[in-house]
């Protein structure tokens, strides 16, 4: 993806990293996090939520739109609840949506705000 993005010269900075570990991006570097279509088996799992939260400034919105089947099968709710109970983010809404307009596929929209 970086090889495709770089020649476009439309991004201020391109970074390669593993969200399952602490990345080279500084804490609070972004004013928001938006993620769509990234959470599923073989892609990102709920274990990377702490790193995504770390990357945004306190009070920043975090919006995640994902496949709803994996939300249930992989018990994303318990990961979400643990992070909220620890005080790192506040869940504003978790809403069921159709994930793809071309087919009926359950999805989840997660809207949160970083606390710390």
MMTF fields as JSON, N, C-alpha, C and O atoms, coordinates in Angstrom:
{
  "mmtfVersion": "1.0.0",
  "mmtfProducer": "UNKNOWN",
  "numBonds": 463,
  "numAtoms": 464,
  "numGroups": 116,
  "numChains": 1,
  "numModels": 1,
  "chainsPerModel": [1],
  "groupsPerChain": [116],
  "chainIdList": ["A"],
  "bondAtomList": [4, 2, 8, 6, 12, 10, 16, 14, 20, 18, 24, 22, 28, 26, 32, 30, 36, 34, 40, 38, 44, 42, 48, 46, 52, 50, 56, 54, 60, 58, 64, 62, 68, 66, 72, 70, 76, 74, 80, 78, 84, 82, 88, 86, 92, 90, 96, 94, 100, 98, 104, 102, 108, 106, 112, 110, 116, 114, 120, 118, 124, 122, 128, 126, 132, 130, 136, 134, 140, 138, 144, 142, 148, 146, 152, 150, 156, 154, 160, 158, 164, 162, 168, 166, 172, 170, 176, 174, 180, 178, 184, 182, 188, 186, 192, 190, 196, 194, 200, 198, 204, 202, 208, 206, 212, 210, 216, 214, 220, 218, 224, 222, 228, 226, 232, 230, 236, 234, 240, 238, 244, 242, 248, 246, 252, 250, 256, 254, 260, 258, 264, 262, 268, 266, 272, 270, 276, 274, 280, 278, 284, 282, 288, 286, 292, 290, 296, 294, 300, 298, 304, 302, 308, 306, 312, 310, 316, 314, 320, 318, 324, 322, 328, 326, 332, 330, 336, 334, 340, 338, 344, 342, 348, 346, 352, 350, 356, 354, 360, 358, 364, 362, 368, 366, 372, 370, 376, 374, 380, 378, 384, 382, 388, 386, 392, 390, 396, 394, 400, 398, 404, 402, 408, 406, 412, 410, 416, 414, 420, 418, 424, 422, 428, 426, 432, 430, 436, 434, 440, 438, 444, 442, 448, 446, 452, 450, 456, 454, 460, 458],
  "bondOrderList": [1, 1, 1, 1, 1, 1, 1, 1, 1, 1, 1, 1, 1, 1, 1, 1, 1, 1, 1, 1, 1, 1, 1, 1, 1, 1, 1, 1, 1, 1, 1, 1, 1, 1, 1, 1, 1, 1, 1, 1, 1, 1, 1, 1, 1, 1, 1, 1, 1, 1, 1, 1, 1, 1, 1, 1, 1, 1, 1, 1, 1, 1, 1, 1, 1, 1, 1, 1, 1, 1, 1, 1, 1, 1, 1, 1, 1, 1, 1, 1, 1, 1, 1, 1, 1, 1, 1, 1, 1, 1, 1, 1, 1, 1, 1, 1, 1, 1, 1, 1, 1, 1, 1, 1, 1, 1, 1, 1, 1, 1, 1, 1, 1, 1, 1],
  "groupList": [{"groupName": "UNK", "atomNameList": ["N", "CA", "C", "O"], "elementList": ["N", "C", "C", "O"], "formalChargeList": [0, 0, 0, 0], "bondAtomList": [1, 0, 2, 1, 3, 2], "bondOrderList": [1, 1, 2], "singleLetterCode": "X", "chemCompType": "L-PEPTIDE LINKING"}],
  "groupTypeList": [0, 0, 0, 0, 0, 0, 0, 0, 0, 0, 0, 0, 0, 0, 0, 0, 0, 0, 0, 0, 0, 0, 0, 0, 0, 0, 0, 0, 0, 0, 0, 0, 0, 0, 0, 0, 0, 0, 0, 0, 0, 0, 0, 0, 0, 0, 0, 0, 0, 0, 0, 0, 0, 0, 0, 0, 0, 0, 0, 0, 0, 0, 0, 0, 0, 0, 0, 0, 0, 0, 0, 0, 0, 0, 0, 0, 0, 0, 0, 0, 0, 0, 0, 0, 0, 0, 0, 0, 0, 0, 0, 0, 0, 0, 0, 0, 0, 0, 0, 0, 0, 0, 0, 0, 0, 0, 0, 0, 0, 0, 0, 0, 0, 0, 0, 0],
  "groupIdList": [1, 2, 3, 4, 5, 6, 7, 8, 9, 10, 11, 12, 13, 14, 15, 16, 17, 18, 19, 20, 21, 22, 23, 24, 25, 26, 27, 28, 29, 30, 31, 32, 33, 34, 35, 36, 37, 38, 39, 40, 41, 42, 43, 44, 45, 46, 47, 48, 49, 50, 51, 52, 53, 54, 55, 56, 57, 58, 59, 60, 61, 62, 63, 64, 65, 66, 67, 68, 69, 70, 71, 72, 73, 74, 75, 76, 77, 78, 79, 80, 81, 82, 83, 84, 85, 86, 87, 88, 89, 90, 91, 92, 93, 94, 95, 96, 97, 98, 99, 100, 101, 102, 103, 104, 105, 106, 107, 108, 109, 110, 111, 112, 113, 114, 115, 116],
  "secStructList": [7, 2, 2, 2, 2, 2, 6, 6, 7, 7, 7, 1, 7, 7, 7, 7, 7, 7, 6, 6, 1, 7, 7, 1, 1, 7, 6, 6, 7, 3, 3, 3, 3, 3, 3, 3, 1, 7, 5, 1, 6, 6, 1, 5, 7, 4, 4, 4, 2, 2, 2, 2, 2, 2, 2, 3, 3, 3, 3, 3, 3, 3, 3, 3, 3, 3, 3, 2, 2, 2, 2, 2, 2, 6, 6, 2, 2, 2, 2, 2, 2, 2, 2, 2, 2, 6, 6, 1, 3, 3, 3, 3, 3, 3, 3, 3, 3, 3, 3, 3, 6, 6, 3, 3, 3, 3, 3, 3, 3, 3, 3, 3, 3, 3, 7, 7],
  "xCoordList": [0.815, 0.0, 0.865, 0.542, 1.961, 2.836, 3.455, 3.633, 3.781, 4.364, 3.362, 3.759, 2.083, 1.04, 0.783, 0.582, 0.791, 0.477, 1.581, 1.299, 2.83, 3.964, 4.001, 4.152, 3.87, 3.94, 2.803, 2.924, 1.726, 0.605, 0.96, 0.371, 1.916, 2.399, 1.255, 1.27, 0.273, -0.851, -0.883, -1.711, 0.01, 0.046, 1.224, 2.323, 0.98, 2.043, 3.113, 4.288, 2.704, 3.647, 3.089, 1.912, 3.926, 3.55, 4.376, 5.598, 3.717, 4.396, 3.96, 2.775, 4.911, 4.61, 4.773, 5.782, 3.788, 3.89, 2.914, 2.039, 3.073, 2.227, 1.436, 2.014, 0.124, -0.697, -0.824, -1.394, -0.307, -0.298, 0.868, 0.962, 1.752, 2.884, 2.886, 2.158, 3.696, 3.819, 4.529, 5.612, 3.903, 4.47, 5.433, 5.575, 6.091, 7.026, 6.289, 6.915, 5.004, 4.204, 4.081, 3.828, 4.263, 4.23, 2.822, 1.83, 2.754, 1.485, 0.741, 1.326, -0.545, -1.371, -1.079, -1.362, -0.525, -0.141, -1.339, -1.204, -2.497, -3.652, -4.838, -4.969, -5.697, -6.891, -8.101, -9.145, -7.98, -9.065, -8.507, -7.434, -9.252, -8.932, -10.21, -11.258, -10.107, -11.232, -10.73, -9.72, -11.433, -11.012, -12.23, -13.237, -12.133, -13.241, -12.684, -11.72, -13.299, -12.926, -11.609, -11.038, -11.115, -9.807, -9.878, -8.902, -11.011, -11.124, -11.847, -13.056, -11.088, -11.605, -10.479, -9.315, -10.8, -9.732, -8.736, -9.128, -7.467, -6.426, -6.074, -5.132, -6.82, -6.538, -6.243, -5.428, -6.893, -6.706, -7.7, -8.817, -7.279, -8.16, -8.332, -7.668, -9.202, -9.465, -8.257, -8.239, -7.256, -6.048, -5.279, -4.439, -5.542, -4.81, -5.525, -5.014, -6.689, -7.374, -6.493, -6.497, -5.729, -4.905, -3.929, -3.706, -3.355, -2.406, -3.14, -2.643, -4.288, -5.075, -5.449, -5.348, -5.875, -6.237, -5.018, -5.139, -3.877, -2.646, -2.304, -1.775, -2.595, -2.188, -2.986, -2.553, -4.156, -4.965, -4.85, -4.488, -5.163, -5.103, -6.27, -7.309, -6.111, -7.23, -8.459, -8.352, -9.608, -10.856, -11.16, -12.235, -10.237, -10.4, -11.424, -11.556, -12.156, -13.08, -12.347, -11.327, -12.892, -12.398, -13.623, -14.573, -13.597, -14.733, -14.256, -13.301, -14.926, -14.561, -15.82, -16.85, -15.732, -16.832, -16.323, -15.339, -16.993, -16.444, -17.536, -18.726, -17.103, -17.981, -18.585, -17.856, -19.897, -20.581, -20.45, -20.498, -20.284, -20.124, -18.868, -18.892, -17.783, -16.535, -16.631, -15.995, -17.416, -17.634, -18.15, -17.695, -19.106, -19.689, -18.772, -18.471, -18.321, -17.508, -16.219, -15.814, -15.576, -14.287, -14.421, -13.421, -15.648, -15.944, -15.271, -14.611, -15.454, -14.928, -15.492, -14.815, -16.741, -17.381, -16.586, -16.494, -16.007, -15.243, -13.986, -13.61, -13.334, -12.163, -12.579, -11.914, -13.669, -14.192, -14.52, -14.147, -15.217, -15.606, -14.405, -14.387, -13.392, -12.195, -11.505, -11.078, -11.395, -10.744, -11.57, -11.014, -12.871, -13.716, -13.623, -13.533, -13.644, -13.532, -12.185, -12.091, -11.142, -9.821, -9.676, -8.676, -10.666, -10.682, -9.927, -9.674, -9.55, -8.81, -9.709, -9.305, -10.949, -11.899, -13.303, -13.587, -14.172, -15.593, -16.347, -16.222, -17.131, -17.932, -19.166, -19.928, -19.347, -20.504, -21.648, -22.82, -21.288, -22.327, -21.734, -20.631, -22.465, -22.189, -23.517, -24.509, -23.513, -24.762, -24.63, -23.603, -25.682, -25.704, -26.083, -27.026, -25.347, -25.572, -25.334, -24.679, -25.86, -25.464, -24.051, -23.79, -23.146, -21.732, -21.403, -20.482, -22.138, -21.877, -23.198, -24.158, -23.261, -24.516, -24.916, -26.104, -23.967, -24.263, -24.839, -25.525, -24.578, -25.069, -25.52, -25.114, -26.345, -26.744, -25.637, -25.411, -24.97, -23.9, -23.953, -23.863, -24.098, -24.177, -22.873, -21.783, -23.004, -21.837, -22.025, -23.121, -20.964, -21.023, -20.298, -19.205, -20.921, -20.31, -20.009, -20.907, -18.735, -18.291, -17.799, -16.909, -18.399, -17.988, -17.549, -18.308, -16.319, -15.751, -14.99, -14.792, -14.577, -13.754, -12.652, -12.906, -11.419, -10.288, -10.434, -10.756, -10.198, -10.34, -9.046, -9.034, -7.964, -6.723, -5.978, -4.915],
  "yCoordList": [-1.193, 0.0, 1.266, 2.255, 1.212, 2.383, 2.645, 3.799, 1.59, 1.752, 2.366, 3.069, 2.117, 2.714, 4.158, 5.037, 4.4, 5.725, 6.747, 7.905, 6.332, 7.263, 8.07, 9.29, 7.456, 8.231, 9.247, 10.188, 9.066, 10.012, 11.37, 12.388, 11.382, 12.614, 13.441, 14.67, 12.765, 13.49, 13.343, 13.964, 12.53, 12.306, 13.056, 13.066, 13.685, 14.413, 13.496, 13.858, 12.295, 11.36, 9.947, 9.705, 9.034, 7.626, 6.823, 6.962, 5.981, 5.228, 3.767, 3.473, 2.872, 1.454, 1.007, 1.311, 0.29, -0.169, -1.286, -1.589, -1.888, -2.971, -2.469, -2.21, -2.329, -1.802, -2.759, -2.399, -3.951, -4.891, -4.576, -5.14, -3.669, -3.229, -1.704, -1.069, -1.132, 0.324, 0.754, 0.264, 1.672, 2.161, 3.314, 3.762, 3.793, 4.912, 6.251, 7.287, 6.24, 7.477, 7.948, 7.152, 9.243, 9.764, 9.735, 9.809, 9.627, 9.624, 10.931, 12.012, 10.826, 12.003, 12.728, 13.921, 12.042, 12.686, 13.108, 13.993, 12.509, 12.773, 13.312, 13.076, 14.037, 14.621, 13.704, 13.99, 12.626, 11.649, 10.367, 10.358, 9.284, 8.013, 7.495, 7.416, 7.147, 6.58, 5.307, 5.32, 4.218, 2.936, 2.23, 2.049, 1.835, 1.127, -0.074, 0.046, -1.218, -2.408, -3.04, -3.813, -2.731, -3.236, -4.33, -5.051, -4.466, -5.422, -6.681, -6.671, -7.761, -9.064, -10.077, -9.689, -11.362, -12.368, -12.177, -11.979, -12.237, -12.037, -10.574, -10.252, -9.689, -8.25, -7.791, -8.401, -6.735, -6.26, -6.933, -7.266, -7.128, -7.645, -6.598, -5.562, -6.847, -5.863, -5.587, -4.602, -6.449, -6.243, -4.986, -4.519, -4.433, -3.233, -1.942, -0.851, -2.049, -0.83, 0.061, 1.276, -0.488, 0.405, 1.265, 2.429, 0.707, 1.496, 2.576, 3.698, 2.272, 3.289, 4.412, 5.588, 4.056, 5.06, 5.913, 7.131, 5.304, 6.033, 7.092, 8.149, 6.828, 7.722, 9.014, 9.958, 9.08, 10.299, 11.131, 10.63, 12.403, 13.335, 13.099, 12.58, 13.473, 13.364, 14.108, 15.216, 13.485, 14.07, 13.788, 14.142, 13.161, 12.899, 11.807, 10.863, 11.938, 10.876, 9.698, 9.862, 8.519, 7.289, 6.605, 6.278, 6.395, 5.808, 4.558, 4.602, 3.446, 2.161, 1.561, 1.44, 1.186, 0.514, -0.843, -0.938, -1.9, -3.243, -4.265, -3.997, -5.439, -6.565, -7.024, -7.331, -7.069, -7.411, -8.862, -9.164, -9.776, -11.187, -11.388, -12.131, -10.738, -10.87, -10.163, -10.579, -9.108, -8.4, -9.384, -9.381, -10.226, -11.204, -12.403, -12.782, -13.01, -14.233, -14.048, -14.943, -12.908, -12.663, -11.861, -11.407, -11.686, -11.027, -9.66, -9.382, -8.829, -7.466, -6.709, -5.864, -7.022, -6.282, -6.364, -5.371, -7.53, -7.639, -6.765, -6.18, -6.668, -5.793, -4.328, -3.555, -3.969, -2.604, -2.253, -1.187, -3.154, -2.911, -2.769, -1.887, -3.631, -3.542, -2.189, -1.587, -1.713, -0.42, 0.722, 1.688, 0.618, 1.668, 1.636, 2.686, 0.452, 0.328, 0.823, 1.304, 0.707, 1.191, 2.699, 3.287, 3.319, 4.775, 5.361, 6.566, 4.563, 5.124, 5.673, 6.558, 5.141, 5.715, 5.59, 4.783, 6.413, 6.401, 6.017, 6.684, 4.945, 4.528, 5.422, 5.512, 6.075, 6.938, 6.179, 6.459, 5.2, 4.444, 3.2, 3.236, 2.129, 0.943, 0.621, 0.316, 0.695, 0.58, -0.463, -0.539, -1.269, -2.262, -1.584, -0.794, -1.896, -1.377, -2.493, -3.485, -2.341, -3.233, -2.827, -1.648, -3.789, -3.515, -3.232, -2.468, -3.833, -3.633, -3.367, -4.113, -2.341, -2.0, -3.01, -3.145, -3.716, -4.663, -5.984, -6.682, -6.337, -7.585, -7.326, -6.345, -8.199, -8.105, -8.682, -9.892, -7.847, -8.299, -7.427, -6.204, -8.032, -7.228, -6.483, -7.006, -5.269, -4.467, -3.809, -3.823, -3.238, -2.466, -1.144, -1.093, -0.098, 1.221, 1.489, 1.495, 1.71, 1.989, 3.437, 3.82, 4.221, 5.625, 5.826, 5.562, 6.294, 6.475, 7.797, 8.463, 8.155, 9.347, 8.977, 8.323, 9.399, 9.11, 9.921, 11.108, 9.28, 9.931, 10.531, 11.669, 9.779, 10.231, 11.243, 11.712],
  "zCoordList": [0.0, 0.0, 0.0, -0.658, 0.747, 0.778, -0.591, -0.98, -1.319, -2.66, -3.629, -4.56, -3.429, -4.263, -3.824, -4.663, -2.519, -1.989, -2.223, -2.531, -2.081, -2.155, -3.458, -3.39, -4.642, -5.89, -6.05, -6.833, -5.329, -5.43, -4.823, -5.186, -3.906, -3.262, -2.668, -2.74, -2.084, -1.478, 0.044, 0.71, 0.591, 2.024, 2.634, 2.08, 3.782, 4.447, 5.005, 5.05, 5.437, 6.034, 5.888, 6.156, 5.469, 5.362, 6.355, 6.402, 7.149, 8.188, 8.097, 7.938, 8.197, 8.261, 9.705, 10.342, 10.222, 11.599, 11.882, 11.071, 13.026, 13.481, 14.683, 15.738, 14.537, 15.619, 16.804, 17.834, 16.665, 17.785, 18.735, 19.825, 18.305, 19.114, 19.127, 18.364, 19.985, 19.998, 18.714, 18.395, 17.988, 16.742, 17.003, 18.14, 15.955, 16.075, 16.146, 16.369, 15.965, 15.993, 17.438, 18.343, 17.641, 19.002, 19.59, 18.865, 20.897, 21.611, 21.344, 21.415, 21.039, 20.804, 19.506, 19.39, 18.536, 17.274, 16.431, 15.586, 16.633, 15.767, 16.547, 17.748, 15.85, 16.462, 16.35, 16.936, 15.619, 15.479, 14.89, 14.286, 15.075, 14.429, 13.78, 14.42, 12.511, 11.767, 11.105, 10.402, 11.33, 10.794, 10.21, 10.893, 8.949, 8.291, 7.53, 6.773, 7.741, 7.003, 7.411, 6.642, 8.596, 9.016, 10.067, 10.272, 10.732, 11.831, 11.369, 11.14, 11.238, 10.821, 10.969, 11.072, 10.983, 11.047, 9.899, 8.749, 10.224, 9.223, 9.026, 8.301, 9.662, 9.597, 11.029, 11.722, 11.465, 12.832, 13.769, 13.375, 15.011, 16.046, 17.131, 17.1, 18.08, 19.127, 20.016, 20.755, 19.947, 20.765, 20.37, 21.14, 19.202, 18.779, 19.194, 18.941, 19.822, 20.281, 21.152, 20.953, 22.12, 22.949, 22.14, 22.474, 21.092, 20.295, 19.513, 19.408, 18.972, 18.261, 19.222, 18.874, 20.415, 21.422, 21.781, 21.913, 21.937, 22.293, 21.251, 21.597, 20.004, 18.918, 18.833, 18.171, 19.494, 19.412, 20.681, 21.745, 20.541, 21.656, 22.62, 22.211, 23.885, 24.829, 24.297, 23.772, 24.443, 23.97, 22.506, 22.02, 21.805, 20.373, 20.1, 20.88, 18.98, 18.594, 17.959, 17.289, 18.187, 17.578, 16.971, 17.682, 15.665, 14.959, 14.235, 13.459, 14.496, 13.896, 13.275, 13.939, 11.998, 11.308, 10.874, 10.141, 11.326, 11.112, 10.821, 10.99, 10.381, 10.133, 11.458, 12.402, 11.528, 12.772, 13.181, 14.373, 12.225, 12.567, 13.407, 14.388, 13.036, 13.79, 15.134, 16.102, 15.199, 16.455, 17.506, 18.65, 17.103, 18.031, 18.208, 19.34, 17.114, 17.175, 17.962, 18.705, 17.81, 18.459, 19.751, 20.309, 20.224, 21.499, 21.652, 22.653, 20.647, 20.711, 21.915, 22.5, 22.277, 23.363, 24.661, 25.383, 24.979, 26.229, 26.183, 27.199, 25.026, 24.882, 25.046, 25.736, 24.413, 24.496, 25.943, 26.432, 26.62, 28.016, 28.936, 29.794, 28.769, 29.626, 29.469, 30.454, 28.224, 27.995, 28.571, 29.093, 28.482, 29.066, 30.585, 31.221, 31.171, 32.628, 33.145, 34.274, 32.321, 32.739, 32.543, 32.955, 31.92, 31.81, 30.638, 30.63, 29.64, 28.502, 27.408, 26.653, 27.317, 26.371, 26.917, 27.803, 26.36, 26.704, 25.444, 24.417, 25.513, 24.369, 24.315, 25.277, 23.181, 22.98, 22.327, 22.578, 21.474, 20.777, 20.119, 19.574, 20.179, 19.368, 18.695, 19.356, 17.388, 16.644, 15.542, 14.868, 15.365, 14.292, 12.979, 12.929, 11.923, 10.578, 9.581, 9.901, 8.373, 7.292, 6.883, 6.646, 6.799, 6.562, 5.1, 4.812, 4.182, 2.749, 2.043, 2.234, 1.249, 0.585, -0.485, -0.779, -1.071, -2.156, -1.643, -2.39, -0.401, 0.187, 1.622, 2.245, 2.124, 3.524, 4.395, 4.395, 5.114, 6.0, 7.253, 7.152, 8.429, 9.646, 9.908, 9.675, 10.389, 10.731, 12.081, 12.641, 12.598, 13.85, 13.644, 13.08, 14.107, 14.164, 15.63, 16.473, 15.919, 17.291, 17.311, 16.553, 18.193, 18.335, 19.783, 20.716, 19.955, 21.282, 21.342, 20.326, 22.53, 22.744, 23.724, 24.736, 23.421, 24.304, 25.586, 25.543, 26.716, 28.013, 28.538, 29.005, 28.465, 29.097, 28.269, 28.677]
}
